[in-house]
Amino acid sequence: MAREDKAGRAEAQAFGNRFYGAPHVAFLFMPSFGDNVRVAGDIGMYGQTLLLSLTNHGLGSIPQTSLGYFADTVRTVLGVGSELKLLFAISFGYADEAAPANAFKLGRDPLASTVVFHD
């Protein structure tokens, strides 16, 4: 989508705010603890494992950090206290393979270009 397509970009954002049409969403919250870096890292690793598990079970999923803009609303609807911070959400369900967005596949950089091994 072209950057100049403001109407298209707004609709795409709104679609994301509706969980991309997915029937399920998991919200991952974290307590504020220490410097928060380790807690956020742990929950990020858990989220990655959940994403991989969903894929392994034939489900499509997408992490959504932008839903953090609606953290107060999410906490209110779910009855979650303000002591927990919304880190991100994962929308999931069976993918609609006919949807144009699902035809777009990102490539992967070779491991050697993204990781430095020290011996």
C-alpha positions in Angstrom: 0.0 0.0 0.0 1.4 3.3 -1.0 2.2 5.8 1.8 0.1 8.4 -0.1 -3.0 6.2 0.1 -4.3 7.7 3.4 -7.7 6.3 3.1 -6.3 2.8 2.5 -3.9 3.1 5.4 -6.7 4.3 7.7 -8.8 1.3 6.7 -5.9 -1.1 7.3 -5.3 0.4 10.7 -9.0 0.1 11.6 -8.9 -3.6 10.3 -6.0 -4.2 12.6 -7.9 -2.6 15.5 -10.6 -5.2 14.8 -8.1 -8.0 15.2 -7.8 -8.5 11.4 -11.1 -10.4 11.5 -9.6 -13.1 13.8 -12.1 -14.8 16.1 -9.7 -14.9 19.0 -7.2 -12.6 20.7 -4.8 -13.1 23.6 -3.7 -10.0 25.5 -0.3 -10.4 27.2 0.0 -8.2 30.3 3.0 -7.7 32.5 3.5 -6.5 36.1 5.7 -3.5 36.6 8.7 -5.1 38.3 12.3 -3.7 38.6 13.5 -2.2 35.4 10.7 -4.0 33.5 13.2 -5.1 30.8 13.5 -8.7 32.0 9.7 -9.1 32.5 9.0 -7.7 29.1 11.7 -10.0 27.6 10.2 -13.1 29.4 6.7 -12.3 28.1 8.1 -11.6 24.6 9.7 -15.1 24.6 6.4 -16.6 25.9 4.6 -14.7 23.1 7.0 -16.1 20.5 6.4 -19.6 21.8 2.7 -19.1 21.6 2.9 -17.9 18.0 5.0 -20.9 17.1 2.6 -23.3 18.8 -0.4 -21.7 17.1 1.3 -22.2 13.7 2.2 -25.8 14.6 -1.5 -26.4 15.3 -2.5 -25.0 11.9 -3.7 -21.6 13.1 -2.7 -18.2 11.7 -1.6 -15.5 14.2 -0.3 -12.0 14.3 1.3 -10.1 17.2 -0.2 -6.6 17.6 1.7 -4.0 19.7 -0.5 -1.2 18.4 -3.3 -2.5 20.6 -1.3 -1.1 23.5 -2.8 2.3 22.6 -6.1 0.9 23.9 -4.7 -0.5 27.1 -7.1 1.3 29.4 -10.1 0.1 27.3 -8.9 -3.4 27.3 -8.2 -3.4 31.0 -11.7 -2.1 31.6 -13.5 -4.6 29.4 -11.5 -7.5 30.8 -11.5 -6.3 34.4 -7.7 -6.2 34.6 -6.2 -4.0 37.2 -4.0 -1.0 36.4 -1.0 -2.7 38.1 -0.7 -4.9 34.9 0.6 -3.2 31.8 -0.6 -4.4 28.3 2.5 -5.4 26.5 0.9 -6.7 23.2 -1.9 -8.9 21.8 -1.9 -11.8 19.5 -4.9 -12.2 17.2 -5.4 -15.8 16.0 -7.7 -18.2 14.2 -7.7 -20.1 10.9 -6.2 -18.0 8.2 -8.3 -16.9 5.2 -5.9 -18.0 2.5 -8.0 -16.1 -0.1 -7.4 -12.8 1.6 -5.0 -10.6 -0.4 -2.9 -9.8 2.8 -2.2 -13.4 3.3 -0.7 -13.7 -0.1 2.1 -11.3 0.9 5.1 -13.2 2.3 8.1 -11.5 3.8 11.4 -13.0 3.0 14.0 -13.9 5.6 17.6 -12.7 5.7 20.1 -15.4 5.9 21.2 -16.3 9.5 24.8 -15.2 8.7 23.6 -11.7 7.9 21.6 -11.3 11.2 23.7 -13.1 13.8 27.3 -12.8 14.8 28.9 -15.9 16.3 31.9 -15.5 18.5 34.3 -18.3 19.4 
